[in-house]
Amino acid sequence: MDLVSFGPLRVSRMLLGSNPFSGFSHQSVERDQEMLHHYSSTRIKQTFREAERAGLTGLVGRTDYHMMRLLLEYYDEGGTLAWFAQTCPEVGSTEWCADRAKKFGAKACHVHGGVMDFLTAQGKGDEAKRGVEYIRKLGMLAGVAGHNVRVFEWAEKNLDADYYMCCYYNPSRRDENPAHVHGYNELYAESDRQAMTDLIQTLSKPVIHYKVLAAGRNDPAAAFAFCRSKMRANDLVCVGVHTKDNPAMIADDARLFDAALPRG
């Protein structure tokens, strides 16, 4: 697995995603429950270790209490994955989430994508500015996530972030409500993917590409080849896995991604 410079960090090009660990399948309520039952604490930590063996050196994880407890145990047991923290509006403000991220060892922290979609739609971008400034004061890389190209168009003009986390799709509009709704009939439109990846080429900050597999809807080999064609020199990709479907999923994804990655 290639390593690249991401700010002061040296990390693998692919990061492990964590949505499945918290029951966010982006498919159905039944699938959400399946993931929650499958991913016991022991199995999640086992998955972290499998990611390490596959050459991954980082993960994107929520700042909820469940994930932080797991990371505490994992690091106490010698775990090495660098944590890129995602704020969680359901368990506190951006500042509170950033405090928890710092306390539990995060190297970077970004404002939740649904929150950013909502703030930019509502003309409340100053809240994001304060959040990014607070994260940086704590000594972490500070970023913003989003599902809508408007987030990053706004950020380029108004925000001094260290990185962006760009979703390939805008499956459920968050203009009026920043929260994810379990069971919502999500839309994965090719036009959204094209618009976001076109915009990425113009952005001034490193990007973590995410939902490149459309939450399991896209063929992995084709999706990674497309992602490869859109990644710039210091960009990363975040990929979640559901190992109940395939116990070797992390290794398989890493192999497919590495095979698609251009050298040099």
C-alpha positions, 0 to 999 in steps of 0.5 A: 500500500502506497504511503503519501504525505497528508499535512505533517502525517505520512499515511496509507493512501487508503483509510479504513472507514467505520460507518458499518461499525456503528450500523450506518449501512446506507442501504436499509434498516435491516442492514443497519441492524445486521451490521450492529449485531455483526460488529461486536467490540472484539470483532471491530478490534479484529478488523482494525488489526486486519487493516494493519496487516493489509497495509492501512495506517489510518482510519476515519472514525466517529467521535461517539462514545462507542468508537472512542472506548474501542479506540482506547482499548485498541491503542492500549493493546498496541494498535497503530492506526492513525485516527481521523475523527469525525464530529457527531452532532447527536453527541455534542457540538463540534467543539465538544467532539473535537475535545474528545477527539484530542483526548483519545488521540486523534491526529485530525478532525473534520466537521460532519458532512451532514452538518456542513451541508446544513450550515452552508445551505442555511447561511451559517458558515461562520459556525464551521469557521469557529469549529475548524479554528478550534480543532486547529488550536487543539493541535489536530489537522482541521477539515470539513466533510460534505456531500454537496459540491456547494460545501467545498465551493463555499470552503474555498472562498471562506475557510482555512481548512487543512483538508476536505472529505468529499463524498462522491454522492449526495444520497439524502439532502441535508439542507433542512436537517443535518442528521442521517435518517436510517431507512431513507431511500437514498439516491446515488446519482452518477451526475453527483459523482461526476460533479464532485470529482470534477470539483476535486480537481480544482480544490486547493486542499488535500481530499479524502474521497469517500463513498466511492463504492456507493455504500456497496452498490458499485463494483469494487474494481470499477469503482477503485479504477474510477477513484484512481483516475480522480485522485491527486498526488496527496489525496486519500480514499476512505473505504468501509467494510462489512466483513460478514459478507466477505471475511477477506474484504479489507485485503481484497479491497486493498489489493484492488485499490493498489492494483489500480493506483498509478505509480509515481 
